[in-house]
């Protein structure tokens, strides 16, 4: 079915006419390039930090340390180590089980979702119950 822009199309890229070749990237949504700003990371991880602060005082120090390490690794952008991020996410939720939905939501944001690799994706799927 050939839909025209604005007629039933939701998102994506609409290209009409003939296209020989495209140089560079075609991105239909947000693209993470370089390293994310500290403010953007703070905002993406804010719900996780709030859940940690509401957790038992025994779990808070280690959970806060893991969250800080997660933020530090995520600050590397596309250079972040997927295995390190996955391990931090898994450890954080192990300490504060109530943080699972906040972590999944945080990685639903473009800034963190853009750096999540297959190992982190596996951990997030596990948290979603898949």
C-alpha positions in Angstrom: 0.0 0.0 0.0 1.4 3.4 -1.0 0.6 6.0 1.6 1.2 9.7 1.1 2.7 11.8 3.9 0.1 12.7 6.4 -2.4 10.1 5.2 -2.3 7.3 7.7 1.5 7.3 8.2 2.7 7.4 11.8 6.4 8.1 12.1 9.2 6.8 10.0 10.6 8.4 6.9 8.6 9.2 3.8 10.6 9.3 0.6 8.9 9.9 -2.7 10.4 10.0 -6.2 13.6 8.2 -7.2 16.5 7.8 -4.8 19.8 6.6 -6.2 21.9 6.4 -3.1 21.9 8.1 0.3 25.2 9.2 1.9 25.2 9.1 5.7 22.5 8.0 8.1 18.8 8.1 7.7 17.3 8.4 11.1 13.5 8.3 11.8 13.8 9.2 15.4 16.4 10.4 17.8 20.1 9.5 17.1 22.7 9.5 19.8 25.9 11.0 18.6 28.9 11.6 20.7 28.5 11.8 24.5 25.3 12.8 26.2 25.2 15.9 28.5 25.3 15.5 32.2 22.0 17.3 32.5 20.3 14.9 30.1 21.7 11.8 31.9 20.5 13.3 35.3 17.1 13.7 33.9 16.9 10.2 32.4 18.1 8.6 35.6 16.1 10.8 38.0 13.3 8.3 38.5 15.9 5.6 39.3 17.6 7.9 41.9 14.2 8.7 43.5 13.4 5.0 43.9 16.9 4.4 45.4 16.3 7.2 47.9 13.1 5.6 49.0 14.7 2.2 49.5 15.9 0.7 52.8 18.8 2.6 54.3 20.9 -0.6 54.2 20.7 -0.9 50.4 21.0 2.9 49.6 24.8 3.4 49.7 25.6 0.5 47.4 22.7 1.2 45.1 23.7 4.9 44.9 27.3 3.8 44.0 26.0 1.6 41.2 23.7 4.4 39.9 26.7 6.8 39.9 28.8 4.2 38.1 26.0 3.6 35.6 25.8 7.4 34.9 29.6 7.5 34.5 29.6 4.7 32.0 26.5 6.1 30.1 28.3 9.4 29.9 30.6 7.7 27.4 27.8 7.6 24.9 28.3 5.1 22.1 31.7 4.3 23.7 30.0 2.9 26.8 30.7 -0.8 27.6 27.5 -2.7 27.1 28.5 -5.5 29.5 29.4 -3.0 32.2 26.0 -1.2 31.8 24.2 -4.5 31.9 26.0 -5.6 35.1 25.3 -2.3 36.8 21.6 -2.4 35.9 21.3 -6.0 37.1 23.2 -5.3 40.3 21.1 -2.2 41.0 17.8 -4.0 40.6 19.2 -6.8 42.7 19.8 -4.3 45.6 16.5 -2.4 45.0 14.0 -4.6 43.3 11.5 -1.7 43.2 13.8 0.1 40.8 13.1 -2.4 38.0 10.3 -0.3 36.3 12.2 2.9 36.8 15.3 1.4 35.1 13.3 0.0 32.2 11.6 3.5 31.8 15.0 5.2 31.9 16.3 3.0 29.1 13.1 3.8 27.2 14.5 7.4 26.8 16.4 8.1 23.7 19.5 9.1 25.6 19.9 5.7 27.4 18.1 3.6 24.8 20.5 4.8 22.2 23.5 3.3 24.1 21.9 0.1 25.2 23.5 -2.8 23.4 22.4 -6.5 23.2 23.6 -7.5 26.7 21.8 -4.6 28.3 18.7 -5.3 26.1 18.7 -8.9 27.5 18.8 -7.6 31.1 16.0 -5.1 30.4 13.9 -7.9 28.7 14.4 -10.0 31.8 13.2 -7.1 34.0 10.2 -6.7 31.8 9.4 -10.3 32.4 10.0 -11.5 28.8 
